[in-house]
């Protein structure tokens, strides 16, 4: 199979979209498929042995935003893919889908970023409706749109997007493992984060407006805790000001073994943002054996079984957020039980398993496209 990936985010930018695309490419290479990538300027020239082509981009809140470019059609025509994978399509992805349709190549679009949610959060009024219309226009062009959660499915159905299916995300079950907690690196980090035996409340992700990390201030005055924040982003000064005077350790952006050690050093994982279409870091925290606290909104609804492997708090209710975190801070056996349940919940979500499902969707749209072509070649007299 030949797969063209058009991604709105790619290395060196670290995001949920980038992680997902890299894992898909890794699995494509492992299974012997061919692939190519089109991404915003700044990406490396290759990944997993596949060529990466870049297009001009604008910087927005530390993210490169790929711009439509005449090269896209030519790159796709030269590669002659069997299917196009549009990762979180926006401007560049929309052009990729349109170019694929022009070339007769079936496309799979992966809905991963809540563009309309951004407009709503920033009180842009009529722009929210325009954003949803843009989302519909983009995804109507694809042969199939894959959504990560029931909430996303409901949103896209509400605006009239057709041809939808569910596709979750995988998680690295080996790197993020409860046993990592017993390593010397984690012991050293725990001494730094919790020198007096504090319960460590951790977060991993962008420090950006949509993540609402400043809501950790709801934990102010809660005894026996320390807060560890992994990540960086444009909201860092705002969050630092909001959490001034609280026991916060900024760990910066981490990856690989250092990130796995950070998860293993936490006791509770807290995500405060209400705009997650999925919530990859919640899965990683569960894989590491942590109880997770997140809002009852978007992707977390599907990832957390309330009262079993974590808690879902009422969105925008800081008192409810604090109440659930406090319950875990004061009850170590509850943290342990919920952490074990979280690990069990993600055991069937390895990237190998999840990519097998994705590749099945590729085959589905390819077969449907071939069937349509065959139908058009049958003389009208025979069809009668």
N, C-alpha and C positions, 0 to 999 in steps of 0.2 A: 504494500500500500504506500502511496505517495501522499504525504500530508503537508500542506502549506499552512503555517501558523502565522496569523497576523495578530500581534499583541500590543495593546495600549501601554503595557508596562513590561520592561525586561531589565536584565542586569545592565549596569550595576545597581539600579534601583531595587530596593527590597520591598516587596509588598505581597499580599495574598495572591494577586494575579501572577506576579513573577514566579513565586514558589510553585504555583499550580502548573504553569507552563513548563518550567524546568523539569518537574516530575514527569509530566506527560512526555517530554522529549527524551528523558532518560529511559522511559519504558519503551518508547518507539525504537530507540537504538537497541535496547536489550532484545527486542523481538525481531530485529533485522529489517524494520521498515525504513523508508526514506522520508526525509523531512527538510524543510527550509523555514526560516523565520524572517518576518518583516517586522521591524520594531523602531521606536524613536531613536534619533541620533544619540550616540554615546554608548550603545551596546557593543559588546565584543564582536569580533568578526566571525566567530563560530561558537557553537556550544554542542557538546556531546558528539562532536564530529560533523554536525550539520552546519551549513552556511547561514550566517545571520546578515541580512541586508538592512540598512538603516535609511530613514527618511528624515528630512528636517523636522525640528521640534521647537516648541516654545516651552519655557520654564514656567510652571504655575505651582506655587507653594512647594517648591523643591522637587516637583515631579516634572519630567519632560512630557509634553503632550505632542504626540506625533501628528503631523499635518498631512492632509491628502497630497499626493505627489504623483505625477504622470508615470513614474517608474513602476508603480505598483502593478499596473496592468501588464507591463512588459515582463516583470519578474515572474508573475504568475503564469503568463503564456509560455515563457521559456522553461519553467519548471514542470509544467503540465501535470498538476496534482490530480489525484483522484478525489480529494475532498479538501475543503478549506475549513480551518478551525479559527474562528474569530474570538479571541479572548477579551472579554469585557469590552465589546465594541463601542467606540465613540466616534471620533472623526476619522481616524485611520482605519478602524475596523469597519466602519460604514462603507468606506471606499473599497476595502478588500472584499466585502460581501457583494457590492455592486459589480466589481470587476469579475468575481467568480461567476456571477449570474451571466454576465456578458459572454464569458468563455464557456458556458455550459457546465461549470463545475459546481457540484452540490456543496452546500455550506452548513456548518454547525456553529451557532453563536452561543457563547457561554455568558449568561447574565451574572455579573459579579460585583458591579459597582452601582450603588443607588444614586444615579445622577439626579433624579427628580427629588430625592431626599435632601440633597445639598441645597437645591433651590428653596425647598420648604423651610429648612433650618435657618436659612439666611433671610427669611421673610421677604422673598422676592415676588410675592403676590402672583400676578398672572404668569410669571416665568415658570412657576411650578407646573401649570397646565401645559405650557409650551415644552417643558422638559419631558413630560410624559408623552406628548405627541411625537417628540423626536425619538424617544425610546421605542415607541410603537413603529415608527417609520423604519428605523434601523432593523429591528427584529422581524418585521414583516418581510424584509428582503431575504432572510435566511430560510433554508429548508427546514431547519429544526432549531429551536432555542432550548437550551438546557438551563434549568434553574436550580439553585442550591437548597431551597427551603420551601415549606408550605406557604410562608408569608410572601415570598417572591412570586410563587405560582399564583397566589390570589391577586397580587398587584397587577401582574401582567395579564391575567384573565380579565380583570376589571377594565383595563383599557383596550381590550379587544385583540390582544396578540394571540395568534393561532399557533398550532404546531409546537406545543410545549411538552417537555418531559423533565423528570427529576434526575439530577446528577449531583451526588454529594462530592466531598473532597476526601482525599486520602490523608493518612497521618503516618509519620515515621515511628513505627512501634518499637524499633530497636534503639534509636537515639534517645527517644523520650520514654523512659522506663523507670519504674519505682526503684529498681536496684541501683540506679545512678546516684541516689541519695547517700549511699554508703562510701563513695569515693573520697579520696583526700582533697580533691579540688573543691568539692561541695562542702566538706568540713571546714575548709579555710574560708570559704565564702560565707558560711553560716556564722562563723566567729565574727566576721565583719558586719553582717546584717543584723544579727541577734546576739550581741555580746552578753546580754543578761537573760538569755533564754526567751526572748520575745517571740510571739507568733508573727511570722512574716507574711504580709499580704502583698502578693506580687501582681505585676501587670507586664505584658509583653505586647508591643505594637507601636504604631506611629503615635507621636505626640502631636496630634492634629485636632482641629475643631470637631470633626465628626466622631472622634473617639471619646470626647468629654472626660478626659483624665482629671480635669480640675474638680470633678465631682467626688474625688477621693477625700476632699475636705469634709465630707459628711462623717468621716471617721475621726475627726479632731476630738481629742480628749478621751478616746477609747484606750483604756489602760492595757498594757502588756502587749502592744503591737509595734511592729516596724513596717515600713512600706518600702518596697523595692520596685523601681520603674526601669524597664528595659526598653530602649528605643529612643528615637529623637524625632524632631520635626518642628514645624513652624509655630506650634503652640507652646514650646518649651518655656519661654519667658512668662506666659500667662499662667501656666500650670505651676511653675516655681513660685510665683507670687501668691497664687491661691493656696498653696500648701506650705507657705512660710511658717516656720515654728513647729511643724510636724516632723516626726522621725522618719525622714525620707532619704533613701540612698538612690542616687542616679547611677545606673550601670551603663548607660549609653547603648549604642547599637551592638548587638551580639549576634553571632551565627555559629553554626557547627557545634563543636563540643562545649564551647563557652555558653552557648544558649541552652543546651541541654543541662549543663550544670546549674544555670540560673533557675530553670524550672524546678530542678531537684532541690534547690535551696528554699523554695517557697513552702508555706503550709496551706495557704488558701490562694486561689486565683480569683481576681476581681476584674471584671470588664464592665465599665459604666455606660458606654455609648449605646444609643438606641437605634443606630442605623446600619447594623451589620446585616448584609444579605446572607451571610453564612456564619463565620466566626471560627476561622482556622485555629487561632491561638487557644480557643476553648477546647478544641479537640486535642491539641498538643498537651495542654494542662491535664486533661483527663488521662491521656496516655502515660503521663508522668506520675499518675496516681494522686492527683489533687482534687479536692472539692472545688467546684466553680460557682461563683455568684455572678449573675448577669441579669439584664432587664428582660422582662417578659415581652419581647418585641423582636421581630425579624428572625434571623437565623438561630439565635439561642433557644428559641421555643422548641426547635427540633433536636437540639444537642443536649439539653439538660432535662432530666426527669426530676421535677421539683420534689425535694424531700428525700430523694434517693441518692443522686450523685452530685447534688448541689442545690442551689436555691435560685428561683426566678423572682426578682423584686419588681414592684410596680414601677413602670417607667416614670421618670421625673419625680419620684418620691424618695428624697434623700433619707427620710426617717426609716422607710422600709429597707432601703439599701443597708443602712447602719444596723438595723435590727438583725438582719440575716447574717451579716459578717460577725456581729457580736456573738451570735449563737454558736458559730464555729470557733471563735477565739476562745470561748470558755469551755469547750467540750472537745477534748482531744480524741476520745473514742469515736465521736460523731465524724470528726475530720477523717479518721482512718477508714471508717465504714464507707463514707461517701467517696473517698479517694479510690478504694478498691472497686466500688460500683462503677465509677467513671472509667477505670481501666478496662473493666469487662465490657463496657458499652462500646468501646472503639476497637475491640479486637478484630472485628470483621471488616475494618476499613483501611487495610494496608493499601499503599499506592498501587501495588500490582493488581489487587482485586478491583479497585476503583477504576483504574485505567482499562481493565478488561471490559468493564461496562461501557466506558467511553468509546472504545474501539468498536464495540457492538453498535453504538449509535452511528459511527462513521459508516460501517457496513450497511446499516439500514438506509441512510440517505443515498449512498452510492447505488444500492440495488433499486431504490425507488426512481432515481434519475435514469438508470439504464432501462427500466420498464417503460418510463414515459417516452424515451427516445425510440424504443422498439415499437411502441404503439404508433408513433408518428410516421414510422417507415412502412407500416402495413397499409396497402392500398385500401381506399375507402370501400371498394366493392367487397374485399375480404372481411372488413370489419362488420359489414352488414350480414 
